[in-house]
């Protein structure tokens, strides 16, 4: 199973058909070769194996990120209690 965390486009590399994204504080460059529509800084995208697969709505991205943060917080709390 693959979980795709919404990632925010922070830099566009036109010459490489790539973008740099921020995924919950982790920044990395990924390919945008598979995207038919253009990406803009601030867009939220889903990534699979280093490729942007699709753009998602900001509201949906924020809801998903809030849930991921909640999961991380609960896991960290459980780890401290162990």
mmCIF file of the N, C-alpha and C atoms, coordinates in Angstrom:
data_MODEL
# 
_entry.id   MODEL 
# 
loop_
_atom_site.group_PDB 
_atom_site.id 
_atom_site.type_symbol 
_atom_site.label_atom_id 
_atom_site.label_alt_id 
_atom_site.label_comp_id 
_atom_site.label_asym_id 
_atom_site.label_entity_id 
_atom_site.label_seq_id 
_atom_site.pdbx_PDB_ins_code 
_atom_site.Cartn_x 
_atom_site.Cartn_y 
_atom_site.Cartn_z 
_atom_site.occupancy 
_atom_site.B_iso_or_equiv 
_atom_site.pdbx_formal_charge 
_atom_site.auth_seq_id 
_atom_site.auth_comp_id 
_atom_site.auth_asym_id 
_atom_site.auth_atom_id 
_atom_site.pdbx_PDB_model_num 
ATOM 1   N N  . UNK A 1 1  ? 0.843  -1.172 0.000   1.00 0.00 ? 1  UNK A N  1 
ATOM 2   C CA . UNK A 1 1  ? 0.000  0.000  0.000   1.00 0.00 ? 1  UNK A CA 1 
ATOM 3   C C  . UNK A 1 1  ? 0.887  1.234  0.000   1.00 0.00 ? 1  UNK A C  1 
ATOM 4   N N  . UNK A 1 2  ? 0.469  2.234  -0.724  1.00 0.00 ? 2  UNK A N  1 
ATOM 5   C CA . UNK A 1 2  ? 1.234  3.473  -0.813  1.00 0.00 ? 2  UNK A CA 1 
ATOM 6   C C  . UNK A 1 2  ? 0.373  4.614  -0.297  1.00 0.00 ? 2  UNK A C  1 
ATOM 7   N N  . UNK A 1 3  ? 0.919  5.381  0.626   1.00 0.00 ? 3  UNK A N  1 
ATOM 8   C CA . UNK A 1 3  ? 0.239  6.570  1.130   1.00 0.00 ? 3  UNK A CA 1 
ATOM 9   C C  . UNK A 1 3  ? 0.884  7.781  0.489   1.00 0.00 ? 3  UNK A C  1 
ATOM 10  N N  . UNK A 1 4  ? 0.086  8.613  -0.105  1.00 0.00 ? 4  UNK A N  1 
ATOM 11  C CA . UNK A 1 4  ? 0.611  9.812  -0.744  1.00 0.00 ? 4  UNK A CA 1 
ATOM 12  C C  . UNK A 1 4  ? 0.225  11.020 0.093   1.00 0.00 ? 4  UNK A C  1 
ATOM 13  N N  . UNK A 1 5  ? 1.239  11.684 0.634   1.00 0.00 ? 5  UNK A N  1 
ATOM 14  C CA . UNK A 1 5  ? 1.026  12.847 1.467   1.00 0.00 ? 5  UNK A CA 1 
ATOM 15  C C  . UNK A 1 5  ? 1.026  14.080 0.574   1.00 0.00 ? 5  UNK A C  1 
ATOM 16  N N  . UNK A 1 6  ? 0.038  14.959 0.707   1.00 0.00 ? 6  UNK A N  1 
ATOM 17  C CA . UNK A 1 6  ? 0.032  16.162 -0.112  1.00 0.00 ? 6  UNK A CA 1 
ATOM 18  C C  . UNK A 1 6  ? 1.330  16.959 0.073   1.00 0.00 ? 6  UNK A C  1 
ATOM 19  N N  . UNK A 1 7  ? 1.865  17.416 -1.049  1.00 0.00 ? 7  UNK A N  1 
ATOM 20  C CA . UNK A 1 7  ? 3.116  18.152 -1.054  1.00 0.00 ? 7  UNK A CA 1 
ATOM 21  C C  . UNK A 1 7  ? 2.901  19.488 -1.758  1.00 0.00 ? 7  UNK A C  1 
ATOM 22  N N  . UNK A 1 8  ? 3.490  20.544 -1.208  1.00 0.00 ? 8  UNK A N  1 
ATOM 23  C CA . UNK A 1 8  ? 3.327  21.884 -1.769  1.00 0.00 ? 8  UNK A CA 1 
ATOM 24  C C  . UNK A 1 8  ? 4.488  22.203 -2.708  1.00 0.00 ? 8  UNK A C  1 
ATOM 25  N N  . UNK A 1 9  ? 4.170  22.664 -3.913  1.00 0.00 ? 9  UNK A N  1 
ATOM 26  C CA . UNK A 1 9  ? 5.196  23.071 -4.876  1.00 0.00 ? 9  UNK A CA 1 
ATOM 27  C C  . UNK A 1 9  ? 5.817  24.373 -4.392  1.00 0.00 ? 9  UNK A C  1 
ATOM 28  N N  . UNK A 1 10 ? 7.161  24.362 -4.207  1.00 0.00 ? 10 UNK A N  1 
ATOM 29  C CA . UNK A 1 10 ? 7.836  25.568 -3.728  1.00 0.00 ? 10 UNK A CA 1 
ATOM 30  C C  . UNK A 1 10 ? 8.815  26.148 -4.754  1.00 0.00 ? 10 UNK A C  1 
ATOM 31  N N  . UNK A 1 11 ? 9.231  25.345 -5.729  1.00 0.00 ? 11 UNK A N  1 
ATOM 32  C CA . UNK A 1 11 ? 10.125 25.820 -6.790  1.00 0.00 ? 11 UNK A CA 1 
ATOM 33  C C  . UNK A 1 11 ? 9.794  25.062 -8.069  1.00 0.00 ? 11 UNK A C  1 
ATOM 34  N N  . UNK A 1 12 ? 9.837  25.760 -9.186  1.00 0.00 ? 12 UNK A N  1 
ATOM 35  C CA . UNK A 1 12 ? 9.616  25.124 -10.483 1.00 0.00 ? 12 UNK A CA 1 
ATOM 36  C C  . UNK A 1 12 ? 10.928 25.163 -11.253 1.00 0.00 ? 12 UNK A C  1 
ATOM 37  N N  . UNK A 1 13 ? 11.335 24.018 -11.781 1.00 0.00 ? 13 UNK A N  1 
ATOM 38  C CA . UNK A 1 13 ? 12.553 23.883 -12.578 1.00 0.00 ? 13 UNK A CA 1 
ATOM 39  C C  . UNK A 1 13 ? 12.126 23.586 -14.020 1.00 0.00 ? 13 UNK A C  1 
ATOM 40  N N  . UNK A 1 14 ? 11.794 24.634 -14.770 1.00 0.00 ? 14 UNK A N  1 
ATOM 41  C CA . UNK A 1 14 ? 11.265 24.481 -16.128 1.00 0.00 ? 14 UNK A CA 1 
ATOM 42  C C  . UNK A 1 14 ? 12.210 23.689 -17.028 1.00 0.00 ? 14 UNK A C  1 
ATOM 43  N N  . UNK A 1 15 ? 13.495 23.983 -16.942 1.00 0.00 ? 15 UNK A N  1 
ATOM 44  C CA . UNK A 1 15 ? 14.468 23.349 -17.827 1.00 0.00 ? 15 UNK A CA 1 
ATOM 45  C C  . UNK A 1 15 ? 14.616 21.849 -17.577 1.00 0.00 ? 15 UNK A C  1 
ATOM 46  N N  . UNK A 1 16 ? 14.188 21.376 -16.411 1.00 0.00 ? 16 UNK A N  1 
ATOM 47  C CA . UNK A 1 16 ? 14.325 19.963 -16.055 1.00 0.00 ? 16 UNK A CA 1 
ATOM 48  C C  . UNK A 1 16 ? 12.986 19.231 -16.016 1.00 0.00 ? 16 UNK A C  1 
ATOM 49  N N  . UNK A 1 17 ? 11.896 19.929 -16.255 1.00 0.00 ? 17 UNK A N  1 
ATOM 50  C CA . UNK A 1 17 ? 10.552 19.378 -16.064 1.00 0.00 ? 17 UNK A CA 1 
ATOM 51  C C  . UNK A 1 17 ? 10.458 18.750 -14.677 1.00 0.00 ? 17 UNK A C  1 
ATOM 52  N N  . UNK A 1 18 ? 10.785 19.569 -13.680 1.00 0.00 ? 18 UNK A N  1 
ATOM 53  C CA . UNK A 1 18 ? 10.775 19.104 -12.289 1.00 0.00 ? 18 UNK A CA 1 
ATOM 54  C C  . UNK A 1 18 ? 10.312 20.242 -11.397 1.00 0.00 ? 18 UNK A C  1 
ATOM 55  N N  . UNK A 1 19 ? 9.926  19.868 -10.193 1.00 0.00 ? 19 UNK A N  1 
ATOM 56  C CA . UNK A 1 19 ? 9.554  20.848 -9.176  1.00 0.00 ? 19 UNK A CA 1 
ATOM 57  C C  . UNK A 1 19 ? 10.166 20.418 -7.852  1.00 0.00 ? 19 UNK A C  1 
ATOM 58  N N  . UNK A 1 20 ? 10.400 21.382 -6.992  1.00 0.00 ? 20 UNK A N  1 
ATOM 59  C CA . UNK A 1 20 ? 10.770 21.071 -5.614  1.00 0.00 ? 20 UNK A CA 1 
ATOM 60  C C  . UNK A 1 20 ? 9.505  21.207 -4.788  1.00 0.00 ? 20 UNK A C  1 
ATOM 61  N N  . UNK A 1 21 ? 9.258  20.212 -3.946  1.00 0.00 ? 21 UNK A N  1 
ATOM 62  C CA . UNK A 1 21 ? 8.064  20.217 -3.106  1.00 0.00 ? 21 UNK A CA 1 
ATOM 63  C C  . UNK A 1 21 ? 8.457  20.153 -1.637  1.00 0.00 ? 21 UNK A C  1 
ATOM 64  N N  . UNK A 1 22 ? 7.537  20.605 -0.810  1.00 0.00 ? 22 UNK A N  1 
ATOM 65  C CA . UNK A 1 22 ? 7.687  20.518 0.637   1.00 0.00 ? 22 UNK A CA 1 
ATOM 66  C C  . UNK A 1 22 ? 6.610  19.550 1.122   1.00 0.00 ? 22 UNK A C  1 
ATOM 67  N N  . UNK A 1 23 ? 7.062  18.442 1.703   1.00 0.00 ? 23 UNK A N  1 
ATOM 68  C CA . UNK A 1 23 ? 6.155  17.438 2.240   1.00 0.00 ? 23 UNK A CA 1 
ATOM 69  C C  . UNK A 1 23 ? 6.337  17.392 3.744   1.00 0.00 ? 23 UNK A C  1 
ATOM 70  N N  . UNK A 1 24 ? 5.483  18.105 4.453   1.00 0.00 ? 24 UNK A N  1 
ATOM 71  C CA . UNK A 1 24 ? 5.535  18.166 5.918   1.00 0.00 ? 24 UNK A CA 1 
ATOM 72  C C  . UNK A 1 24 ? 6.941  18.525 6.409   1.00 0.00 ? 24 UNK A C  1 
ATOM 73  N N  . UNK A 1 25 ? 7.554  19.515 5.752   1.00 0.00 ? 25 UNK A N  1 
ATOM 74  C CA . UNK A 1 25 ? 8.861  20.000 6.173   1.00 0.00 ? 25 UNK A CA 1 
ATOM 75  C C  . UNK A 1 25 ? 10.040 19.361 5.457   1.00 0.00 ? 25 UNK A C  1 
ATOM 76  N N  . UNK A 1 26 ? 9.803  18.311 4.706   1.00 0.00 ? 26 UNK A N  1 
ATOM 77  C CA . UNK A 1 26 ? 10.871 17.652 3.953   1.00 0.00 ? 26 UNK A CA 1 
ATOM 78  C C  . UNK A 1 26 ? 10.806 18.152 2.511   1.00 0.00 ? 26 UNK A C  1 
ATOM 79  N N  . UNK A 1 27 ? 11.920 18.717 2.037   1.00 0.00 ? 27 UNK A N  1 
ATOM 80  C CA . UNK A 1 27 ? 11.957 19.262 0.679   1.00 0.00 ? 27 UNK A CA 1 
ATOM 81  C C  . UNK A 1 27 ? 12.720 18.320 -0.235  1.00 0.00 ? 27 UNK A C  1 
ATOM 82  N N  . UNK A 1 28 ? 12.180 18.113 -1.458  1.00 0.00 ? 28 UNK A N  1 
ATOM 83  C CA . UNK A 1 28 ? 12.865 17.282 -2.437  1.00 0.00 ? 28 UNK A CA 1 
ATOM 84  C C  . UNK A 1 28 ? 12.395 17.644 -3.835  1.00 0.00 ? 28 UNK A C  1 
ATOM 85  N N  . UNK A 1 29 ? 13.269 17.351 -4.799  1.00 0.00 ? 29 UNK A N  1 
ATOM 86  C CA . UNK A 1 29 ? 12.956 17.609 -6.203  1.00 0.00 ? 29 UNK A CA 1 
ATOM 87  C C  . UNK A 1 29 ? 12.329 16.351 -6.792  1.00 0.00 ? 29 UNK A C  1 
ATOM 88  N N  . UNK A 1 30 ? 11.219 16.544 -7.520  1.00 0.00 ? 30 UNK A N  1 
ATOM 89  C CA . UNK A 1 30 ? 10.527 15.435 -8.161  1.00 0.00 ? 30 UNK A CA 1 
ATOM 90  C C  . UNK A 1 30 ? 10.207 15.797 -9.607  1.00 0.00 ? 30 UNK A C  1 
ATOM 91  N N  . UNK A 1 31 ? 10.003 14.794 -10.422 1.00 0.00 ? 31 UNK A N  1 
ATOM 92  C CA . UNK A 1 31 ? 9.718  14.997 -11.838 1.00 0.00 ? 31 UNK A CA 1 
ATOM 93  C C  . UNK A 1 31 ? 8.267  15.434 -12.050 1.00 0.00 ? 31 UNK A C  1 
ATOM 94  N N  . UNK A 1 32 ? 8.087  16.347 -12.993 1.00 0.00 ? 32 UNK A N  1 
ATOM 95  C CA . UNK A 1 32 ? 6.728  16.742 -13.383 1.00 0.00 ? 32 UNK A CA 1 
ATOM 96  C C  . UNK A 1 32 ? 6.432  16.306 -14.818 1.00 0.00 ? 32 UNK A C  1 
ATOM 97  N N  . UNK A 1 33 ? 7.215  15.370 -15.343 1.00 0.00 ? 33 UNK A N  1 
ATOM 98  C CA . UNK A 1 33 ? 7.056  14.874 -16.712 1.00 0.00 ? 33 UNK A CA 1 
ATOM 99  C C  . UNK A 1 33 ? 5.652  14.337 -17.001 1.00 0.00 ? 33 UNK A C  1 
ATOM 100 N N  . UNK A 1 34 ? 5.020  13.750 -16.010 1.00 0.00 ? 34 UNK A N  1 
ATOM 101 C CA . UNK A 1 34 ? 3.728  13.095 -16.241 1.00 0.00 ? 34 UNK A CA 1 
ATOM 102 C C  . UNK A 1 34 ? 2.532  14.036 -16.129 1.00 0.00 ? 34 UNK A C  1 
ATOM 103 N N  . UNK A 1 35 ? 2.782  15.290 -15.757 1.00 0.00 ? 35 UNK A N  1 
ATOM 104 C CA . UNK A 1 35 ? 1.684  16.248 -15.590 1.00 0.00 ? 35 UNK A CA 1 
ATOM 105 C C  . UNK A 1 35 ? 1.341  16.918 -16.920 1.00 0.00 ? 35 UNK A C  1 
ATOM 106 N N  . UNK A 1 36 ? 0.078  16.814 -17.313 1.00 0.00 ? 36 UNK A N  1 
ATOM 107 C CA . UNK A 1 36 ? -0.370 17.468 -18.542 1.00 0.00 ? 36 UNK A CA 1 
ATOM 108 C C  . UNK A 1 36 ? -0.618 18.957 -18.314 1.00 0.00 ? 36 UNK A C  1 
ATOM 109 N N  . UNK A 1 37 ? -1.138 19.279 -17.136 1.00 0.00 ? 37 UNK A N  1 
ATOM 110 C CA . UNK A 1 37 ? -1.422 20.685 -16.842 1.00 0.00 ? 37 UNK A CA 1 
ATOM 111 C C  . UNK A 1 37 ? -0.222 21.324 -16.147 1.00 0.00 ? 37 UNK A C  1 
ATOM 112 N N  . UNK A 1 38 ? -0.018 22.612 -16.361 1.00 0.00 ? 38 UNK A N  1 
ATOM 113 C CA . UNK A 1 38 ? 1.133  23.284 -15.738 1.00 0.00 ? 38 UNK A CA 1 
ATOM 114 C C  . UNK A 1 38 ? 0.966  23.405 -14.225 1.00 0.00 ? 38 UNK A C  1 
ATOM 115 N N  . UNK A 1 39 ? 2.078  23.374 -13.527 1.00 0.00 ? 39 UNK A N  1 
ATOM 116 C CA . UNK A 1 39 ? 2.076  23.556 -12.075 1.00 0.00 ? 39 UNK A CA 1 
ATOM 117 C C  . UNK A 1 39 ? 2.562  24.952 -11.742 1.00 0.00 ? 39 UNK A C  1 
ATOM 118 N N  . UNK A 1 40 ? 2.067  25.467 -10.631 1.00 0.00 ? 40 UNK A N  1 
ATOM 119 C CA . UNK A 1 40 ? 2.470  26.783 -10.157 1.00 0.00 ? 40 UNK A CA 1 
ATOM 120 C C  . UNK A 1 40 ? 2.943  26.668 -8.716  1.00 0.00 ? 40 UNK A C  1 
ATOM 121 N N  . UNK A 1 41 ? 3.786  27.593 -8.310  1.00 0.00 ? 41 UNK A N  1 
ATOM 122 C CA . UNK A 1 41 ? 4.212  27.634 -6.911  1.00 0.00 ? 41 UNK A CA 1 
ATOM 123 C C  . UNK A 1 41 ? 2.972  27.796 -6.037  1.00 0.00 ? 41 UNK A C  1 
ATOM 124 N N  . UNK A 1 42 ? 2.895  26.990 -4.996  1.00 0.00 ? 42 UNK A N  1 
ATOM 125 C CA . UNK A 1 42 ? 1.739  27.009 -4.099  1.00 0.00 ? 42 UNK A CA 1 
ATOM 126 C C  . UNK A 1 42 ? 0.741  25.905 -4.371  1.00 0.00 ? 42 UNK A C  1 
ATOM 127 N N  . UNK A 1 43 ? 0.839  25.259 -5.536  1.00 0.00 ? 43 UNK A N  1 
ATOM 128 C CA . UNK A 1 43 ? -0.051 24.125 -5.828  1.00 0.00 ? 43 UNK A CA 1 
ATOM 129 C C  . UNK A 1 43 ? 0.267  22.970 -4.891  1.00 0.00 ? 43 UNK A C  1 
ATOM 130 N N  . UNK A 1 44 ? -0.749 22.175 -4.601  1.00 0.00 ? 44 UNK A N  1 
ATOM 131 C CA . UNK A 1 44 ? -0.562 20.943 -3.828  1.00 0.00 ? 44 UNK A CA 1 
ATOM 132 C C  . UNK A 1 44 ? -0.689 19.765 -4.781  1.00 0.00 ? 44 UNK A C  1 
ATOM 133 N N  . UNK A 1 45 ? 0.237  18.824 -4.632  1.00 0.00 ? 45 UNK A N  1 
ATOM 134 C CA . UNK A 1 45 ? 0.293  17.687 -5.541  1.00 0.00 ? 45 UNK A CA 1 
ATOM 135 C C  . UNK A 1 45 ? 0.458  16.393 -4.752  1.00 0.00 ? 45 UNK A C  1 
ATOM 136 N N  . UNK A 1 46 ? 0.171  15.286 -5.429  1.00 0.00 ? 46 UNK A N  1 
ATOM 137 C CA . UNK A 1 46 ? 0.435  13.956 -4.890  1.00 0.00 ? 46 UNK A CA 1 
ATOM 138 C C  . UNK A 1 46 ? 1.548  13.341 -5.719  1.00 0.00 ? 46 UNK A C  1 
ATOM 139 N N  . UNK A 1 47 ? 2.462  12.657 -5.053  1.00 0.00 ? 47 UNK A N  1 
ATOM 140 C CA . UNK A 1 47 ? 3.653  12.118 -5.694  1.00 0.00 ? 47 UNK A CA 1 
ATOM 141 C C  . UNK A 1 47 ? 3.691  10.608 -5.513  1.00 0.00 ? 47 UNK A C  1 
ATOM 142 N N  . UNK A 1 48 ? 4.154  9.933  -6.543  1.00 0.00 ? 48 UNK A N  1 
ATOM 143 C CA . UNK A 1 48 ? 4.364  8.485  -6.471  1.00 0.00 ? 48 UNK A CA 1 
ATOM 144 C C  . UNK A 1 48 ? 5.695  8.176  -7.139  1.00 0.00 ? 48 UNK A C  1 
ATOM 145 N N  . UNK A 1 49 ? 6.542  7.488  -6.449  1.00 0.00 ? 49 UNK A N  1 
ATOM 146 C CA . UNK A 1 49 ? 7.884  7.091  -6.890  1.00 0.00 ? 49 UNK A CA 1 
ATOM 147 C C  . UNK A 1 49 ? 8.648  8.205  -7.612  1.00 0.00 ? 49 UNK A C  1 
ATOM 148 N N  . UNK A 1 50 ? 8.579  9.393  -7.051  1.00 0.00 ? 50 UNK A N  1 
ATOM 149 C CA . UNK A 1 50 ? 9.365  10.507 -7.571  1.00 0.00 ? 50 UNK A CA 1 
ATOM 150 C C  . UNK A 1 50 ? 8.729  11.286 -8.707  1.00 0.00 ? 50 UNK A C  1 
ATOM 151 N N  . UNK A 1 51 ? 7.469  11.003 -9.014  1.00 0.00 ? 51 UNK A N  1 
ATOM 152 C CA . UNK A 1 51 ? 6.764  11.705 -10.080 1.00 0.00 ? 51 UNK A CA 1 
ATOM 153 C C  . UNK A 1 51 ? 5.497  12.356 -9.523  1.00 0.00 ? 51 UNK A C  1 
ATOM 154 N N  . UNK A 1 52 ? 5.242  13.592 -9.932  1.00 0.00 ? 52 UNK A N  1 
ATOM 155 C CA . UNK A 1 52 ? 3.964  14.226 -9.603  1.00 0.00 ? 52 UNK A CA 1 
ATOM 156 C C  . UNK A 1 52 ? 2.901  13.511 -10.407 1.00 0.00 ? 52 UNK A C  1 
ATOM 157 N N  . UNK A 1 53 ? 1.886  13.003 -9.708  1.00 0.00 ? 53 UNK A N  1 
ATOM 158 C CA . UNK A 1 53 ? 0.827  12.252 -10.387 1.00 0.00 ? 53 UNK A CA 1 
ATOM 159 C C  . UNK A 1 53 ? -0.401 13.128 -10.664 1.00 0.00 ? 53 UNK A C  1 
ATOM 160 N N  . UNK A 1 54 ? -0.733 14.001 -9.715  1.00 0.00 ? 54 UNK A N  1 
ATOM 161 C CA . UNK A 1 54 ? -1.869 14.897 -9.936  1.00 0.00 ? 54 UNK A CA 1 
ATOM 162 C C  . UNK A 1 54 ? -1.847 16.053 -8.955  1.00 0.00 ? 54 UNK A C  1 
ATOM 163 N N  . UNK A 1 55 ? -2.567 17.084 -9.330  1.00 0.00 ? 55 UNK A N  1 
ATOM 164 C CA . UNK A 1 55 ? -2.726 18.266 -8.488  1.00 0.00 ? 55 UNK A CA 1 
ATOM 165 C C  . UNK A 1 55 ? -4.001 18.069 -7.680  1.00 0.00 ? 55 UNK A C  1 
ATOM 166 N N  . UNK A 1 56 ? -3.991 18.546 -6.420  1.00 0.00 ? 56 UNK A N  1 
ATOM 167 C CA . UNK A 1 56 ? -5.190 18.419 -5.595  1.00 0.00 ? 56 UNK A CA 1 
ATOM 168 C C  . UNK A 1 56 ? -5.595 19.779 -5.049  1.00 0.00 ? 56 UNK A C  1 
ATOM 169 N N  . UNK A 1 57 ? -6.827 19.866 -4.668  1.00 0.00 ? 57 UNK A N  1 
ATOM 170 C CA . UNK A 1 57 ? -7.407 21.076 -4.111  1.00 0.00 ? 57 UNK A CA 1 
ATOM 171 C C  . UNK A 1 57 ? -6.741 21.436 -2.780  1.00 0.00 ? 57 UNK A C  1 
ATOM 172 N N  . UNK A 1 58 ? -6.491 22.714 -2.553  1.00 0.00 ? 58 UNK A N  1 
ATOM 173 C CA . UNK A 1 58 ? -5.816 23.154 -1.328  1.00 0.00 ? 58 UNK A CA 1 
ATOM 174 C C  . UNK A 1 58 ? -6.594 22.751 -0.076  1.00 0.00 ? 58 UNK A C  1 
ATOM 175 N N  . UNK A 1 59 ? -7.900 22.869 -0.102  1.00 0.00 ? 59 UNK A N  1 
ATOM 176 C CA . UNK A 1 59 ? -8.716 22.505 1.066   1.00 0.00 ? 59 UNK A CA 1 
ATOM 177 C C  . UNK A 1 59 ? -8.551 21.030 1.403   1.00 0.00 ? 59 UNK A C  1 
ATOM 178 N N  . UNK A 1 60 ? -8.607 20.172 0.377   1.00 0.00 ? 60 UNK A N  1 
ATOM 179 C CA . UNK A 1 60 ? -8.416 18.739 0.595   1.00 0.00 ? 60 UNK A CA 1 
ATOM 180 C C  . UNK A 1 60 ? -7.013 18.446 1.115   1.00 0.00 ? 60 UNK A C  1 
ATOM 181 N N  . UNK A 1 61 ? -6.018 19.157 0.569   1.00 0.00 ? 61 UNK A N  1 
ATOM 182 C CA . UNK A 1 61 ? -4.635 18.965 1.016   1.00 0.00 ? 61 UNK A CA 1 
ATOM 183 C C  . UNK A 1 61 ? -4.497 19.335 2.490   1.00 0.00 ? 61 UNK A C  1 
ATOM 184 N N  . UNK A 1 62 ? -5.091 20.447 2.902   1.00 0.00 ? 62 UNK A N  1 
ATOM 185 C CA . UNK A 1 62 ? -5.000 20.890 4.297   1.00 0.00 ? 62 UNK A CA 1 
ATOM 186 C C  . UNK A 1 62 ? -5.668 19.887 5.240   1.00 0.00 ? 62 UNK A C  1 
ATOM 187 N N  . UNK A 1 63 ? -6.807 19.345 4.826   1.00 0.00 ? 63 UNK A N  1 
ATOM 188 C CA . UNK A 1 63 ? -7.489 18.344 5.649   1.00 0.00 ? 63 UNK A CA 1 
ATOM 189 C C  . UNK A 1 63 ? -6.633 17.088 5.796   1.00 0.00 ? 63 UNK A C  1 
ATOM 190 N N  . UNK A 1 64 ? -6.055 16.634 4.704   1.00 0.00 ? 64 UNK A N  1 
ATOM 191 C CA . UNK A 1 64 ? -5.190 15.440 4.747   1.00 0.00 ? 64 UNK A CA 1 
ATOM 192 C C  . UNK A 1 64 ? -3.967 15.680 5.612   1.00 0.00 ? 64 UNK A C  1 
ATOM 193 N N  . UNK A 1 65 ? -3.331 16.837 5.454   1.00 0.00 ? 65 UNK A N  1 
ATOM 194 C CA . UNK A 1 65 ? -2.138 17.149 6.250   1.00 0.00 ? 65 UNK A CA 1 
ATOM 195 C C  . UNK A 1 65 ? -2.461 17.216 7.736   1.00 0.00 ? 65 UNK A C  1 
ATOM 196 N N  . UNK A 1 66 ? -3.627 17.741 8.085   1.00 0.00 ? 66 UNK A N  1 
ATOM 197 C CA . UNK A 1 66 ? -4.030 17.801 9.492   1.00 0.00 ? 66 UNK A CA 1 
ATOM 198 C C  . UNK A 1 66 ? -4.176 16.382 10.053  1.00 0.00 ? 66 UNK A C  1 
ATOM 199 N N  . UNK A 1 67 ? -4.737 15.478 9.267   1.00 0.00 ? 67 UNK A N  1 
ATOM 200 C CA . UNK A 1 67 ? -4.877 14.095 9.714   1.00 0.00 ? 67 UNK A CA 1 
ATOM 201 C C  . UNK A 1 67 ? -3.517 13.416 9.864   1.00 0.00 ? 67 UNK A C  1 
ATOM 202 N N  . UNK A 1 68 ? -2.612 13.651 8.912   1.00 0.00 ? 68 UNK A N  1 
ATOM 203 C CA . UNK A 1 68 ? -1.266 13.073 9.020   1.00 0.00 ? 68 UNK A CA 1 
ATOM 204 C C  . UNK A 1 68 ? -0.547 13.597 10.260  1.00 0.00 ? 68 UNK A C  1 
ATOM 205 N N  . UNK A 1 69 ? -0.682 14.891 10.541  1.00 0.00 ? 69 UNK A N  1 
ATOM 206 C CA . UNK A 1 69 ? -0.038 15.456 11.741  1.00 0.00 ? 69 UNK A CA 1 
ATOM 207 C C  . UNK A 1 69 ? -0.602 14.830 13.012  1.00 0.00 ? 69 UNK A C  1 
ATOM 208 N N  . UNK A 1 70 ? -1.912 14.598 13.015  1.00 0.00 ? 70 UNK A N  1 
ATOM 209 C CA . UNK A 1 70 ? -2.552 13.951 14.162  1.00 0.00 ? 70 UNK A CA 1 
ATOM 210 C C  . UNK A 1 70 ? -2.005 12.534 14.353  1.00 0.00 ? 70 UNK A C  1 
ATOM 211 N N  . UNK A 1 71 ? -1.849 11.813 13.264  1.00 0.00 ? 71 UNK A N  1 
ATOM 212 C CA . UNK A 1 71 ? -1.299 10.452 13.336  1.00 0.00 ? 71 UNK A CA 1 
ATOM 213 C C  . UNK A 1 71 ? 0.120  10.483 13.885  1.00 0.00 ? 71 UNK A C  1 
ATOM 214 N N  . UNK A 1 72 ? 0.940  11.399 13.368  1.00 0.00 ? 72 UNK A N  1 
ATOM 215 C CA . UNK A 1 72 ? 2.327  11.516 13.831  1.00 0.00 ? 72 UNK A CA 1 
ATOM 216 C C  . UNK A 1 72 ? 2.369  11.837 15.320  1.00 0.00 ? 72 UNK A C  1 
ATOM 217 N N  . UNK A 1 73 ? 1.541  12.770 15.763  1.00 0.00 ? 73 UNK A N  1 
ATOM 218 C CA . UNK A 1 73 ? 1.507  13.139 17.182  1.00 0.00 ? 73 UNK A CA 1 
ATOM 219 C C  . UNK A 1 73 ? 1.139  11.934 18.053  1.00 0.00 ? 73 UNK A C  1 
ATOM 220 N N  . UNK A 1 74 ? 0.141  11.154 17.633  1.00 0.00 ? 74 UNK A N  1 
ATOM 221 C CA . UNK A 1 74 ? -0.272 9.982  18.401  1.00 0.00 ? 74 UNK A CA 1 
ATOM 222 C C  . UNK A 1 74 ? 0.820  8.927  18.441  1.00 0.00 ? 74 UNK A C  1 
ATOM 223 N N  . UNK A 1 75 ? 1.507  8.715  17.329  1.00 0.00 ? 75 UNK A N  1 
ATOM 224 C CA . UNK A 1 75 ? 2.589  7.748  17.293  1.00 0.00 ? 75 UNK A CA 1 
ATOM 225 C C  . UNK A 1 75 ? 3.742  8.182  18.194  1.00 0.00 ? 75 UNK A C  1 
ATOM 226 N N  . UNK A 1 76 ? 4.072  9.474  18.179  1.00 0.00 ? 76 UNK A N  1 
ATOM 227 C CA . UNK A 1 76 ? 5.130  9.985  19.035  1.00 0.00 ? 76 UNK A CA 1 
ATOM 228 C C  . UNK A 1 76 ? 4.762  9.846  20.507  1.00 0.00 ? 76 UNK A C  1 
ATOM 229 N N  . UNK A 1 77 ? 3.498  10.093 20.845  1.00 0.00 ? 77 UNK A N  1 
ATOM 230 C CA . UNK A 1 77 ? 3.026  9.948  22.219  1.00 0.00 ? 77 UNK A CA 1 
ATOM 231 C C  . UNK A 1 77 ? 3.113  8.488  22.666  1.00 0.00 ? 77 UNK A C  1 
ATOM 232 N N  . UNK A 1 78 ? 2.692  7.574  21.802  1.00 0.00 ? 78 UNK A N  1 
ATOM 233 C CA . UNK A 1 78 ? 2.785  6.144  22.120  1.00 0.00 ? 78 UNK A CA 1 
ATOM 234 C C  . UNK A 1 78 ? 4.231  5.710  22.336  1.00 0.00 ? 78 UNK A C  1 
ATOM 235 N N  . UNK A 1 79 ? 5.119  6.255  21.506  1.00 0.00 ? 79 UNK A N  1 
ATOM 236 C CA . UNK A 1 79 ? 6.537  5.908  21.622  1.00 0.00 ? 79 UNK A CA 1 
ATOM 237 C C  . UNK A 1 79 ? 7.111  6.385  22.957  1.00 0.00 ? 79 UNK A C  1 
ATOM 238 N N  . UNK A 1 80 ? 6.709  7.564  23.392  1.00 0.00 ? 80 UNK A N  1 
ATOM 239 C CA . UNK A 1 80 ? 7.183  8.095  24.677  1.00 0.00 ? 80 UNK A CA 1 
ATOM 240 C C  . UNK A 1 80 ? 6.666  7.272  25.856  1.00 0.00 ? 80 UNK A C  1 
ATOM 241 N N  . UNK A 1 81 ? 5.436  6.765  25.695  1.00 0.00 ? 81 UNK A N  1 
ATOM 242 C CA . UNK A 1 81 ? 4.819  5.996  26.778  1.00 0.00 ? 81 UNK A CA 1 
ATOM 243 C C  . UNK A 1 81 ? 5.360  4.570  26.865  1.00 0.00 ? 81 UNK A C  1 
ATOM 244 N N  . UNK A 1 82 ? 6.024  4.098  25.821  1.00 0.00 ? 82 UNK A N  1 
ATOM 245 C CA . UNK A 1 82 ? 6.539  2.721  25.805  1.00 0.00 ? 82 UNK A CA 1 
ATOM 246 C C  . UNK A 1 82 ? 7.805  2.585  26.599  1.00 0.00 ? 82 UNK A C  1 
# 
